[in-house]
Amino acid sequence: MEYKKFDINSWNRKEHFEHYRNLQCSFSLTSEIEITKFLQYLKENKYKFYSSIIYLITKLVNLTFEFKISIKNNEIVTWDVLHPSYTIFHQKEETFSSIWSEHSDDKTIFFNEFEKDCTNYENNKSLFPKFNIPENHFNISCLPWIKYSAFNLNLPNLNDYFQPIITIGKYDKNENKIVLPITIQIHHAVCDGFHVAKFINKLQEWCNEPEKHL
């Protein structure tokens, strides 16, 4: 669990950070990304959708400076790496669990870890069956039953939680392309709409060229 101290006085968003941290204000942004080529690539290579999209999102999160800012020991830091904490659904009980997997830029290593974790905890119905979740994690959830145009989590007390909370929905055909709704909710102290839009636009670029990024 490596991190670096961050000198906020050198940041051009220092005033924004202090203002929105004082307000404890978050915001969410929902958009659609086209995943037609991404899905075709998965089919050709026999990759699974859920592990692949989590891998791609996590890889990009770890290239996004604003998403890695955090508070540790009352100091502002940036994590070297963030690991995904994601939901798995229990069909019979109609409940879910949240587990996590260690990230690796090597997709083969990550896919193996992901499959191992899902297999190990698929029959454990507790909310957090995998213990020792690292501080340096972020959350991903999936709503594969519905295509949505807006999604929001009500967080009355953020307590300086700065990592992104990412939600994806049901992908669906729109004219001749397949689109996926994605929502990013994040503390306004660490980023603005510009940064979230930049992330989503980059994710779209990656989905357009999956052979380069997956």
N, C-alpha and C positions, 0 to 999 in steps of 0.2 A: 504494500500500500504506500506508494511513493507520491509525494506532492512537493510543490515549491511555494514558498511564501510569495505573496503578490503585493507589490508596492502600489497601493491605490493612488498615491499622490502622483504617480507617473501616468495615470490612466486619463484619457480625455473624457471618460464618462464618470469621473469621480463625483461631480455634482449630481448627476442623474442617479448614480448608485446610492448616495446618501439620502437623497429625497425619497426615492421609492422604497428603500429599506426602512426608512422611518414610517412610511405609510403601510408597509407590509402588503404591497399591491402586486397581484399577479394578473396575467392576461392569457387568453387562449386565442389561437388562430386556427381555423379549419380551412383546408383547401383540398383539391383533388389532384392526384398525379396519375398520369397515364402509365399503365404497366403492361401494355400489349407485348412489347418486345421482351420485357422482363419475364413474363409468363411463358412466352415461347422458348426463351433460353432455358428456363427451369425444366420445361417439358423435354427439351432435347437432351438435357444433361441429367435428367431424373433427380433433380433437386426438389426438396419440399419447400412449399411456399413460406410457412411460418418461420422456420429456422433461417431461410434465405433473406426474408425481409428484415428480420431482427438483426441478422449479421450486417446487412447493408446499412441499416439505420445506425447501429452501434459504431460501425467503422466511421461513419460520417460525424456522429456525435463526438468521437474522439479526435476529430480534426477541427472541431468548432470550439474556439477558445472560450467564448462566453458561456457555453454549457458546462464547462469544467471548473468554474469558479465555485468556491465553497468556503465555509467557516470551520476552522478546526482550532481548538484550544484558544478561542476568542481572537484568532488571527485569520485574515483573508488569505486563502491559498488557491492554487490551481492543481487539480489532480493530474497525474501523468496519464492515467487511463481510467475510464469508467466501464463498469460491467453491467450488462442488462439484467434487470429484474422483471420478469414477465409472467403473465397469467396462463394457467392451464385450466381447462373447463372439465367438470365432472358431469357427464351427460345425465346419468341416472339421478343424482342428487340435485342437479340444477344449481350447483355452486361452483366456486373456483378456488384455486390455490395460487399463491404467488411464489415462484421459485426464481433462482438466479443461476447464471452460468458464467464462468470465467471467460472474458473476451480474449480472442486471439485474432490478429490480422490474417493468419493462415486459416482459410475457411474450412479446410479439412479438419483441423484441430478443433475449431469452434463447433462444427457440425457434430463431431463425435462427443464433445462435452455436452452439447445441447440434448442429443438423443439419450445419452446416459442419464442426465438429470431428469428428463421427462419420464424415462422408464423407471427410475428409482422412486419417483414421487407420484406417479400417476394414480396409485391406490391409496395415497395418504390424503385424507380429505380436510386436514386442518388448513387454516388460512396461510400460514407460513411454515410449511413442513421442512424446508431446508434451512438449518440454523447457520449462524455465523455469517449473515449477509454483510458484505464489506461496506464501510462507509462510502467508498467511492463506487456508488451504483446509481443508476437512473431507472425509471419505471416505464415499461411498455405494457399496454393492454390491447386486447382485440375484441371487437364486436362483430363477428362474422355473420350475424343473423340479419343485419340491417345496413342499408346504404343511408348515410345521414349527411346533412349539410351543415350541422352545427353540433358541438358537444362541449360541455363545460363541467368542470369539477368545482364544487363549492368548498373552498378551503378557508374557513373563518380565522384560522391561526396558522400562518405559514411558518413562524419560528425560524426565519432565515433559511428555509429550504430552497436552494437555488437551482437544483438539477431539473432538467426538463421532464415533464410527464407526457408521454407520447401515446396516442390512441389511434388505432386504425380500425376501419369498418369493413363492410362487405364490398368486395370489388364487383363491378357490374359493367355491362356493355352499354356504351353511350355512342350511338351511331355505329361507326366502324372501329371503335377503339374501346379498350377496357380501362376503367378508371377506378382508383382506390381513394376513399376519403381518408385524410390524415389530420389529426389535431395535435397541436403542440401547446401545452400549458406550461408557463414558466414565470418565475419571479421577475417583475419589471426592473428590479434593481440591477440585474446582471445583463439584461438585453432589451432591445426594443423590437417593434414590429419589423424593422429593417432586417435585423439579424435572423429572425425566424423565417421571413420571406426568403432570405439568402440561402438558408438551410434547405427549405423546401424546393427552391429552384435548383439547387445543386443535386438534391436527391432525384429530381426529375431527370437531370442530365445523366445521372448514373443509371437510372432505370432505362434510359434510351440506349445506353451502351453497356449492358450487363456483362458482356464478355471482358470488358476492361476493369470492372470493379468487383466482380463476384468470382 
